[in-house]
Amino acid sequence: MINRDAPHIRSLTGLRAVAAVLVVLLHARRVNMATTGDLVTFGPLNDITAAGFGVDIFFVLSGFIMAYVYHQRFACRVQARDYLSFLWYRIARLYPLHIATMVIMILIYFIGKNVYEYTPTTGDASYSIASIAASMTMVHEWLDSAGILARLPILSNVVQSYGPFGTPNGVAWSISAEFFVYILVPFSTLIFANRNKVTLACCYALCALLFFC
């Protein structure tokens, strides 16, 4: 189902390296210095590292690469077999590392609580069965107080009743966001490959509505 004839774009490898460095610097800024309590700073590059451009670059690159590789498969139709195969490969890429880091964070939780009498939190509240289950299924960001499902009238009460759903592994918000996009990619490829202006205008309007509502 992958377009294996698509030529490798070598320049994107260098761009990925730049984005990776920016992500590392972004998180390094949040390390507290032992003596002063100040965040790490990078002089004239401080504003660039604080903006999180590396994360944005990775997301844009991922969207471009998926369109570049899978365009031919989903441009005309989305078949169940191809769709499930696509999701299988995408989940296989995310899930092993996600689960490994989740297990580490849960171990840190139990050590902190039982050995050091310190209860780590997800940023919203203490770990819970709900937050761990949401993380294990990679839907935690959808159910966050600002997530897409938390904004829907029917589901907002459910989210408020059982939440918060913050993940023990804070940086895994991006995993949940990627998973959401992966579910939509084949259908968005089918829609946007149709260059009918009315269809595209409706799609852009819907995307804007989902973003701002």
One Martini backbone bead per residue (centre of mass of N, CA, C, O) as a GRO file, in nm:
protein
  213
    1MET     BB    1   0.050   0.067  -0.009
    2ILE     BB    2   0.315   0.182  -0.060
    3ASN     BB    3   0.510   0.426  -0.226
    4ARG     BB    4   0.812   0.296  -0.335
    5ASP     BB    5   0.873   0.507  -0.581
    6ALA     BB    6   0.932   0.723  -0.396
    7PRO     BB    7   1.159   0.942  -0.352
    8HIS     BB    8   1.412   1.029  -0.159
    9ILE     BB    9   1.431   1.302   0.081
   10ARG     BB   10   1.722   1.416   0.205
   11SER     BB   11   1.663   1.704   0.324
   12LEU     BB   12   1.472   1.603   0.560
   13THR     BB   13   1.688   1.489   0.749
   14GLY     BB   14   1.809   1.761   0.835
   15LEU     BB   15   1.544   1.881   0.942
   16ARG     BB   16   1.501   1.670   1.163
   17ALA     BB   17   1.757   1.740   1.321
   18VAL     BB   18   1.681   2.029   1.390
   19ALA     BB   19   1.416   1.958   1.536
   20ALA     BB   20   1.543   1.780   1.756
   21VAL     BB   21   1.717   1.999   1.885
   22LEU     BB   22   1.480   2.189   1.960
   23VAL     BB   23   1.340   1.990   2.151
   24VAL     BB   24   1.571   1.958   2.352
   25LEU     BB   25   1.593   2.262   2.425
   26LEU     BB   26   1.308   2.300   2.528
   27HIS     BB   27   1.342   2.093   2.772
   28ALA     BB   28   1.601   2.217   2.896
   29ARG     BB   29   1.465   2.484   3.000
   30ARG     BB   30   1.304   2.307   3.240
   31VAL     BB   31   1.559   2.298   3.399
   32ASN     BB   32   1.662   2.328   3.715
   33MET     BB   33   1.874   2.503   3.886
   34ALA     BB   34   2.034   2.437   4.183
   35THR     BB   35   2.113   2.742   4.271
   36THR     BB   36   1.888   2.952   4.129
   37GLY     BB   37   1.613   2.831   3.981
   38ASP     BB   38   1.661   2.865   3.694
   39LEU     BB   39   1.632   2.857   3.373
   40VAL     BB   40   1.746   2.756   3.096
   41THR     BB   41   1.951   2.935   2.866
   42PHE     BB   42   2.025   3.072   2.503
   43GLY     BB   43   2.012   3.354   2.457
   44PRO     BB   44   1.942   3.442   2.135
   45LEU     BB   45   1.784   3.142   2.129
   46ASN     BB   46   1.552   3.147   2.337
   47ASP     BB   47   1.293   3.210   2.169
   48ILE     BB   48   1.318   2.966   1.980
   49THR     BB   49   1.317   2.739   2.199
   50ALA     BB   50   1.037   2.834   2.336
   51ALA     BB   51   0.834   2.790   2.080
   52GLY     BB   52   0.839   2.489   1.951
   53PHE     BB   53   0.927   2.436   1.645
   54GLY     BB   54   1.006   2.136   1.639
   55VAL     BB   55   0.722   2.020   1.669
   56ASP     BB   56   0.598   2.151   1.418
   57ILE     BB   57   0.789   2.024   1.214
   58PHE     BB   58   0.716   1.729   1.270
   59PHE     BB   59   0.417   1.747   1.196
   60VAL     BB   60   0.450   1.848   0.907
   61LEU     BB   61   0.630   1.617   0.809
   62SER     BB   62   0.434   1.387   0.863
   63GLY     BB   63   0.211   1.486   0.674
   64PHE     BB   64   0.380   1.488   0.417
   65ILE     BB   65   0.478   1.192   0.413
   66MET     BB   66   0.200   1.057   0.408
   67ALA     BB   67   0.109   1.189   0.145
   68TYR     BB   68   0.352   1.093  -0.028
   69VAL     BB   69   0.311   0.773   0.029
   70TYR     BB   70  -0.037   0.743   0.036
   71HIS     BB   71  -0.184   0.883  -0.198
   72GLN     BB   72  -0.244   0.655  -0.408
   73ARG     BB   73  -0.424   0.476  -0.217
   74PHE     BB   74  -0.643   0.731  -0.115
   75ALA     BB   75  -0.744   0.913  -0.361
   76CYS     BB   76  -1.008   0.721  -0.449
   77ARG     BB   77  -1.003   0.518  -0.188
   78VAL     BB   78  -1.133   0.344   0.115
   79GLN     BB   79  -1.028   0.052   0.235
   80ALA     BB   80  -1.041  -0.154   0.497
   81ARG     BB   81  -0.769  -0.299   0.459
   82ASP     BB   82  -0.594  -0.043   0.422
   83TYR     BB   83  -0.674   0.104   0.678
   84LEU     BB   84  -0.582  -0.114   0.885
   85SER     BB   85  -0.292  -0.128   0.786
   86PHE     BB   86  -0.218   0.163   0.842
   87LEU     BB   87  -0.278   0.156   1.150
   88TRP     BB   88  -0.084  -0.070   1.222
   89TYR     BB   89   0.179   0.080   1.142
   90ARG     BB   90   0.137   0.329   1.321
   91ILE     BB   91   0.110   0.186   1.597
   92ALA     BB   92   0.379   0.028   1.580
   93ARG     BB   93   0.544   0.296   1.600
   94LEU     BB   94   0.426   0.399   1.888
   95TYR     BB   95   0.362   0.183   2.118
   96PRO     BB   96   0.620   0.057   2.243
   97LEU     BB   97   0.743   0.322   2.358
   98HIS     BB   98   0.497   0.418   2.510
   99ILE     BB   99   0.479   0.177   2.708
  100ALA     BB  100   0.762   0.191   2.824
  101THR     BB  101   0.733   0.481   2.946
  102MET     BB  102   0.485   0.422   3.117
  103VAL     BB  103   0.612   0.212   3.303
  104ILE     BB  104   0.826   0.401   3.418
  105MET     BB  105   0.628   0.614   3.537
  106ILE     BB  106   0.479   0.417   3.727
  107LEU     BB  107   0.729   0.338   3.891
  108ILE     BB  108   0.789   0.623   3.990
  109TYR     BB  109   0.528   0.654   4.142
  110PHE     BB  110   0.568   0.421   4.350
  111ILE     BB  111   0.838   0.518   4.460
  112GLY     BB  112   0.752   0.802   4.547
  113LYS     BB  113   0.518   0.710   4.740
  114ASN     BB  114   0.673   0.469   4.915
  115VAL     BB  115   0.967   0.606   4.965
  116TYR     BB  116   0.925   0.949   4.945
  117GLU     BB  117   0.635   1.063   4.991
  118TYR     BB  118   0.561   1.116   4.675
  119THR     BB  119   0.312   1.248   4.448
  120PRO     BB  120   0.274   1.226   4.143
  121THR     BB  121   0.168   1.398   3.849
  122THR     BB  122  -0.002   1.500   3.544
  123GLY     BB  123  -0.078   1.822   3.619
  124ASP     BB  124  -0.383   1.782   3.730
  125ALA     BB  125  -0.333   1.501   3.885
  126SER     BB  126  -0.339   1.221   4.007
  127TYR     BB  127  -0.314   0.925   3.943
  128SER     BB  128  -0.526   0.703   3.746
  129ILE     BB  129  -0.709   0.474   3.593
  130ALA     BB  130  -0.812   0.667   3.372
  131SER     BB  131  -0.536   0.787   3.282
  132ILE     BB  132  -0.399   0.516   3.213
  133ALA     BB  133  -0.609   0.409   3.011
  134ALA     BB  134  -0.590   0.649   2.815
  135SER     BB  135  -0.287   0.610   2.757
  136MET     BB  136  -0.294   0.311   2.653
  137THR     BB  137  -0.506   0.423   2.411
  138MET     BB  138  -0.422   0.720   2.314
  139VAL     BB  139  -0.671   0.941   2.441
  140HIS     BB  140  -0.588   1.168   2.648
  141GLU     BB  141  -0.599   1.431   2.467
  142TRP     BB  142  -0.902   1.413   2.394
  143LEU     BB  143  -0.987   1.425   2.727
  144ASP     BB  144  -0.904   1.678   2.778
  145SER     BB  145  -1.022   1.985   2.863
  146ALA     BB  146  -0.920   2.070   2.544
  147GLY     BB  147  -1.029   1.850   2.392
  148ILE     BB  148  -1.226   1.732   2.144
  149LEU     BB  149  -1.426   1.561   2.331
  150ALA     BB  150  -1.464   1.784   2.559
  151ARG     BB  151  -1.635   1.977   2.349
  152LEU     BB  152  -1.860   1.785   2.342
  153PRO     BB  153  -2.168   1.780   2.473
  154ILE     BB  154  -2.202   1.468   2.532
  155LEU     BB  155  -1.890   1.426   2.659
  156SER     BB  156  -1.821   1.644   2.874
  157ASN     BB  157  -1.949   1.510   3.127
  158VAL     BB  158  -1.777   1.256   3.124
  159VAL     BB  159  -1.504   1.394   3.152
  160GLN     BB  160  -1.571   1.542   3.422
  161SER     BB  161  -1.638   1.278   3.590
  162TYR     BB  162  -1.349   1.105   3.513
  163GLY     BB  163  -1.155   1.305   3.544
  164PRO     BB  164  -0.854   1.349   3.470
  165PHE     BB  165  -0.641   1.254   3.161
  166GLY     BB  166  -0.368   1.279   3.228
  167THR     BB  167  -0.045   1.187   3.169
  168PRO     BB  168   0.231   1.052   3.315
  169ASN     BB  169   0.349   1.123   3.022
  170GLY     BB  170   0.354   1.432   2.917
  171VAL     BB  171   0.488   1.408   2.618
  172ALA     BB  172   0.244   1.208   2.512
  173TRP     BB  173   0.052   1.405   2.371
  174SER     BB  174   0.163   1.357   2.079
  175ILE     BB  175   0.064   1.067   2.045
  176SER     BB  176  -0.239   1.128   2.060
  177ALA     BB  177  -0.244   1.330   1.826
  178GLU     BB  178  -0.139   1.136   1.609
  179PHE     BB  179  -0.359   0.921   1.631
  180PHE     BB  180  -0.589   1.103   1.540
  181VAL     BB  181  -0.472   1.164   1.260
  182TYR     BB  182  -0.443   0.874   1.151
  183ILE     BB  183  -0.750   0.816   1.135
  184LEU     BB  184  -0.788   1.059   0.908
  185VAL     BB  185  -0.592   1.044   0.664
  186PRO     BB  186  -0.738   0.874   0.443
  187PHE     BB  187  -0.984   1.073   0.426
  188SER     BB  188  -0.830   1.337   0.371
  189THR     BB  189  -0.699   1.238   0.113
  190LEU     BB  190  -0.960   1.190  -0.044
  191ILE     BB  191  -1.067   1.482  -0.022
  192PHE     BB  192  -0.805   1.655  -0.114
  193ALA     BB  193  -0.778   1.511  -0.394
  194ASN     BB  194  -1.028   1.664  -0.433
  195ARG     BB  195  -1.039   1.967  -0.637
  196ASN     BB  196  -1.294   2.072  -0.538
  197LYS     BB  197  -1.368   2.379  -0.420
  198VAL     BB  198  -1.612   2.324  -0.239
  199THR     BB  199  -1.496   2.091  -0.077
  200LEU     BB  200  -1.247   2.238   0.033
  201ALA     BB  201  -1.396   2.469   0.174
  202CYS     BB  202  -1.554   2.288   0.372
  203CYS     BB  203  -1.308   2.158   0.507
  204TYR     BB  204  -1.174   2.417   0.613
  205ALA     BB  205  -1.418   2.508   0.781
  206LEU     BB  206  -1.426   2.259   0.966
  207CYS     BB  207  -1.142   2.285   1.083
  208ALA     BB  208  -1.187   2.566   1.207
  209LEU     BB  209  -1.424   2.485   1.390
  210LEU     BB  210  -1.270   2.269   1.558
  211PHE     BB  211  -1.047   2.465   1.662
  212PHE     BB  212  -1.246   2.709   1.788
  213CYS     BB  213  -1.468   2.546   1.970
   0.00000   0.00000   0.00000
